[in-house]
Amino acid sequence: MRTAAEAPQVNYMKAPRPPLLVGGLS
């Protein structure tokens, strides 16, 4: 969580159900 681009990515990995990731892949 250093850059603005890395922060969301790390958050998705920690989150149980990433909305953007699930919405984009599903």
N, C-alpha and C positions, 0 to 999 in steps of 0.2 A: 504493500500500500504506500508506495513512494510517489508515483506519478498519477495523474488523474485517470490515465488509461489503465493502469495496473490496479487501482483501487476497486473499480467495479468488477474486474475479472476475479480478483481474490475473493470479493464478497460473494460472487456467484458460487465459487468452489465451496465456500464455508456454508452458504445457505443450503437448506434441505431441498428446496424446490425453486431454483432460479427461474423467474418469470420470463425474462428475455431469452434465456437459453432454451427453456422448454418450449416457449412459443415459437422460436425460430426453427428448432429441430423437429418438433412434433408437426 
